[in-house]
Amino acid sequence: MAARESVVHKKERVQRIVATLEQLYPQARISLDFKNAWQCLVATILSAQCTDERVNQVTPGLFARLPDPQATAAAPAELIEQIIVSTGFFRQKTKALQGVARALLERFHGQVPDNMEDLVSLPGVGRKTANVILGHIFGKPGLVVDTHVRRVSYRLGLSAQSDPDQIERDMQKLLPPDQWTAFSMRLILHGRRICVAQRPRCEVCPVAPDCPRLGVSVPKTRPAQKRRRPSGSAS
């Protein structure tokens, strides 16, 4: 389906997918808990190689002790490591948190910037994190590409690329900017619940009519075996 379709037909198909996912996941929001831009930035950094559920268990205690960039930059690294240890890679994440806190204080008066160029200039902040901030904090178009979006967008025939930045550009061409944030959030939810990495649940997927299932192997039915005649039977 997707390999030969025109751009016009692909955009029409994408809009059907948009409508289907909107009905399936009305709340298009990241699963992380936060109250402001700094907390969103911290939570997103901590979510690398960690579940959102685990991050949400850790951040209340972290924000109670270190509520802002000033406190985070000044805190002993050992204290931060102790608080976030269960999120994994805690030493690297501690360096990232303190690095971004110091950069905010030195260059942005302690405030999280509201544009892509400044956000990705912060240490440890890539386009994925920046798009989360733009879409969820500042209400600006931000198309988040994580492992789920990469997998589901390929299966749907929206992008054949493997590089997240290229996937983002491909999908931006298919969608109006006001749909970027919500659609990417719904792709993440769909990738977690139905279009999973192993054995996607295509049989119950509402998007199936508009999905070419690229890269999804269809289980083969075993051919019926011929019945063997019992020995001594008439030929």
Rosetta blueprint (number, residue, H / E / L):
1 M L
2 A L
3 A L
4 R L
5 E L
6 S L
7 V H
8 V H
9 H H
10 K H
11 K H
12 E H
13 R H
14 V H
15 Q H
16 R H
17 I H
18 V H
19 A H
20 T H
21 L H
22 E H
23 Q H
24 L H
25 Y L
26 P L
27 Q L
28 A L
29 R L
30 I L
31 S L
32 L L
33 D L
34 F L
35 K L
36 N L
37 A H
38 W H
39 Q H
40 C H
41 L H
42 V H
43 A H
44 T H
45 I H
46 L H
47 S L
48 A L
49 Q L
50 C L
51 T L
52 D H
53 E H
54 R H
55 V H
56 N H
57 Q H
58 V H
59 T H
60 P H
61 G H
62 L H
63 F H
64 A H
65 R H
66 L L
67 P L
68 D L
69 P H
70 Q H
71 A H
72 T H
73 A H
74 A H
75 A L
76 P L
77 A H
78 E H
79 L H
80 I H
81 E H
82 Q H
83 I H
84 I H
85 V H
86 S H
87 T H
88 G L
89 F L
90 F H
91 R H
92 Q H
93 K H
94 T H
95 K H
96 A H
97 L H
98 Q H
99 G H
100 V H
101 A H
102 R H
103 A H
104 L H
105 L H
106 E H
107 R H
108 F L
109 H L
110 G L
111 Q L
112 V L
113 P L
114 D L
115 N L
116 M H
117 E H
118 D H
119 L H
120 V H
121 S L
122 L L
123 P L
124 G L
125 V L
126 G L
127 R H
128 K H
129 T H
130 A H
131 N H
132 V H
133 I H
134 L H
135 G H
136 H H
137 I L
138 F L
139 G L
140 K L
141 P L
142 G L
143 L L
144 V L
145 V L
146 D L
147 T H
148 H H
149 V H
150 R H
151 R H
152 V H
153 S H
154 Y H
155 R H
156 L L
157 G L
158 L L
159 S L
160 A L
161 Q L
162 S L
163 D L
164 P H
165 D H
166 Q H
167 I H
168 E H
169 R H
170 D H
171 M H
172 Q H
173 K H
174 L H
175 L L
176 P L
177 P H
178 D H
179 Q H
180 W H
181 T H
182 A H
183 F H
184 S H
185 M H
186 R H
187 L H
188 I H
189 L H
190 H H
191 G H
192 R H
193 R H
194 I L
195 C L
196 V L
197 A L
198 Q L
199 R L
200 P L
201 R L
202 C H
203 E H
204 V H
205 C L
206 P L
207 V L
208 A H
209 P H
210 D H
211 C L
212 P L
213 R L
214 L L
215 G L
216 V L
217 S L
218 V L
219 P L
220 K L
221 T L
222 R L
223 P L
224 A L
225 Q L
226 K L
227 R L
228 R L
229 R L
230 P L
231 S L
232 G L
233 S L
234 A L
235 S L
